[in-house]
Amino acid sequence: MGLVIELDLLDLRWVRGLWRRRTRERR
């Protein structure tokens, strides 16, 4: 369970980073 939560958090961080980059490029 612990590992799953950690992976989820890392995934969210990665997705957020990509989304932020996309938004910046779009503007």
C-alpha positions in Angstrom: 0.0 0.0 0.0 2.7 2.4 1.0 4.5 1.9 -2.4 1.3 2.5 -4.3 0.7 5.8 -2.5 4.3 6.9 -3.1 4.0 6.1 -6.8 0.7 7.9 -7.0 2.2 11.1 -5.5 5.2 10.9 -7.9 2.9 10.4 -10.8 0.8 13.4 -9.8 3.9 15.5 -9.5 5.1 14.4 -12.9 1.7 15.1 -14.5 1.6 18.5 -12.9 5.0 19.4 -14.2 4.1 18.4 -17.7 0.8 20.3 -17.5 2.5 23.4 -16.3 5.0 23.2 -19.2 2.1 22.8 -21.7 0.2 25.7 -20.2 3.3 27.9 -20.4 4.0 26.9 -24.0 0.3 27.6 -24.9 0.4 31.1 -23.6 
